[in-house]
Amino acid sequence: MHPETDERLIELETRVAYQDDALLKLQALVRAQQQQMYQLEKQFETLRERFQQLQRNDSSQAIPNEKPPHY
């Protein structure tokens, strides 16, 4: 091969190696974000259920909307 062709081939192989590494890092990042989203969705659902339960319990013990005595 020609020296110019060898240099281009080495440059292309280097680029592919960097792209492979970047792709692996991005896949790991996406996987971690998916796991975090799953955990946040579970937490949100738990909090939503607790909030609804508190609303149901609180509706029977409604506090009157009155001014405090110091007004």
Backbone bond lengths (Angstrom), bond angles and torsions (degrees), N, CA, C in turn:
res aa  C-N    CA-C-N  psi(-1)  N-CA   C-N-CA  omega(-1)  CA-C   N-CA-C  phi
1 M - - - 1.448 - - 1.529 109.89 -
2 H 1.301 113.10 162.75 1.454 119.89 177.97 1.524 109.37 -82.93
3 P 1.311 117.24 149.84 1.473 119.74 178.38 1.526 112.52 -57.98
4 E 1.312 116.82 -35.07 1.463 120.43 179.38 1.532 110.62 -66.65
5 T 1.312 116.16 -40.16 1.465 121.13 178.40 1.516 110.54 -67.55
6 D 1.330 116.94 -39.73 1.467 120.69 177.78 1.526 111.10 -61.72
7 E 1.313 116.46 -43.05 1.471 120.50 179.48 1.527 110.79 -63.34
8 R 1.322 116.68 -43.14 1.468 120.13 179.20 1.527 110.83 -64.33
9 L 1.330 116.33 -40.17 1.459 120.58 179.18 1.528 110.58 -64.41
10 I 1.312 116.55 -43.46 1.470 120.45 178.30 1.524 110.21 -63.23
11 E 1.323 116.67 -42.16 1.467 120.53 179.02 1.529 110.57 -62.34
12 L 1.312 117.36 -43.73 1.467 120.86 179.10 1.521 111.66 -65.29
13 E 1.317 117.27 -41.82 1.463 120.55 178.18 1.526 110.57 -64.49
14 T 1.307 116.91 -37.65 1.469 120.86 177.58 1.521 110.38 -64.69
15 R 1.323 116.36 -44.21 1.467 120.06 178.31 1.526 111.23 -60.70
16 V 1.301 116.39 -44.31 1.465 120.69 179.76 1.524 110.15 -62.17
17 A 1.319 116.86 -41.45 1.469 119.93 179.00 1.525 110.86 -62.38
18 Y 1.338 117.80 -43.71 1.467 121.09 178.03 1.529 110.88 -65.44
19 Q 1.328 116.64 -39.38 1.463 119.67 178.89 1.530 111.14 -66.66
20 D 1.314 117.46 -38.83 1.460 120.73 176.23 1.522 110.62 -61.47
21 D 1.319 116.32 -43.75 1.465 120.76 179.28 1.531 110.44 -64.01
22 A 1.331 115.97 -44.55 1.462 119.52 179.35 1.526 110.72 -63.01
23 L 1.316 117.01 -39.83 1.460 121.15 179.12 1.528 111.29 -62.94
24 L 1.306 117.48 -43.29 1.466 121.12 178.13 1.526 111.07 -62.67
25 K 1.331 116.39 -40.90 1.465 119.68 178.37 1.522 111.08 -65.68
26 L 1.321 116.72 -41.50 1.459 120.19 178.75 1.531 111.83 -65.61
27 Q 1.323 116.58 -38.76 1.466 119.76 177.47 1.525 110.81 -63.19
28 A 1.324 116.85 -41.12 1.462 120.25 178.16 1.525 110.53 -65.24
29 L 1.325 116.73 -39.46 1.457 120.72 178.68 1.527 111.44 -65.21
30 V 1.313 117.05 -43.81 1.469 121.13 178.62 1.524 110.10 -63.00
31 R 1.316 116.94 -42.03 1.462 121.05 178.75 1.532 110.48 -61.41
32 A 1.322 116.95 -43.45 1.465 120.87 179.52 1.528 110.55 -65.50
33 Q 1.332 116.93 -40.49 1.460 119.91 178.89 1.523 111.29 -67.23
34 Q 1.308 117.91 -37.23 1.464 120.41 177.09 1.521 110.56 -63.11
35 Q 1.329 116.22 -41.63 1.464 120.29 178.71 1.533 110.24 -64.33
36 Q 1.331 116.33 -42.15 1.462 120.32 179.26 1.526 110.54 -64.83
37 M 1.322 117.34 -41.12 1.464 120.45 177.72 1.523 110.69 -62.43
38 Y 1.313 117.25 -41.21 1.456 120.72 178.80 1.533 110.33 -61.05
39 Q 1.332 116.51 -44.33 1.459 120.20 179.35 1.528 111.41 -64.94
40 L 1.340 117.03 -41.26 1.460 120.72 178.73 1.523 111.29 -65.64
41 E 1.325 117.60 -37.60 1.459 120.47 177.13 1.522 110.83 -63.70
42 K 1.330 116.54 -40.79 1.471 119.80 177.83 1.527 110.30 -64.66
43 Q 1.324 117.47 -43.35 1.462 120.89 179.02 1.525 110.59 -63.21
44 F 1.326 116.26 -42.72 1.458 120.40 179.37 1.525 110.93 -61.22
45 E 1.317 116.28 -44.73 1.461 120.08 -179.95 1.532 110.84 -62.77
46 T 1.311 117.08 -41.77 1.466 121.15 177.65 1.522 110.71 -61.82
47 L 1.333 116.84 -45.62 1.468 120.58 179.47 1.520 111.69 -65.94
48 R 1.326 116.79 -38.20 1.460 120.08 178.56 1.524 110.96 -63.73
49 E 1.321 116.21 -42.87 1.464 120.11 178.15 1.525 110.95 -63.73
50 R 1.332 117.02 -42.36 1.472 120.48 178.45 1.522 110.71 -63.41
51 F 1.324 116.68 -42.65 1.463 121.16 179.43 1.526 110.78 -61.44
52 Q 1.325 116.98 -45.29 1.462 120.41 179.30 1.522 110.96 -63.35
53 Q 1.309 116.02 -39.18 1.462 119.46 178.75 1.532 110.41 -65.58
54 L 1.320 116.95 -41.63 1.468 120.57 177.73 1.525 110.81 -64.85
55 Q 1.310 117.42 -37.72 1.464 120.15 177.63 1.515 111.05 -64.05
56 R 1.319 117.08 -41.95 1.467 120.20 179.00 1.526 110.37 -64.30
57 N 1.324 116.82 -42.95 1.459 120.05 -179.45 1.521 111.63 -70.13
58 D 1.322 116.69 -34.58 1.464 121.52 -176.81 1.517 112.30 -76.19
59 S 1.321 118.10 -27.38 1.460 120.23 -176.51 1.521 111.48 -63.88
60 S 1.312 117.64 -27.73 1.460 120.22 178.90 1.524 111.61 -81.67
61 Q 1.306 117.55 -15.95 1.464 122.14 -178.95 1.531 109.91 -118.87
62 A 1.314 115.58 48.17 1.463 120.26 -176.40 1.519 110.65 -63.23
63 I 1.296 115.56 136.75 1.463 122.28 177.97 1.523 107.20 -90.68
64 P 1.334 117.20 128.53 1.462 118.45 -179.96 1.532 110.21 -65.12
65 N 1.316 115.63 146.94 1.459 121.32 -179.31 1.526 108.68 -87.16
66 E 1.323 116.18 80.04 1.465 121.92 -178.48 1.514 109.77 -117.19
67 K 1.326 114.75 154.26 1.453 119.26 176.74 1.526 108.86 -73.51
68 P 1.318 117.58 143.86 1.459 120.01 176.79 1.530 110.26 -64.86
69 P 1.336 117.53 159.31 1.459 121.84 -174.96 1.546 113.82 -61.42
70 H 1.286 118.42 -25.53 1.474 118.93 -175.75 1.526 113.46 -80.85
71 Y 1.348 118.65 3.51 1.462 120.77 176.92 1.484 111.51 -89.47
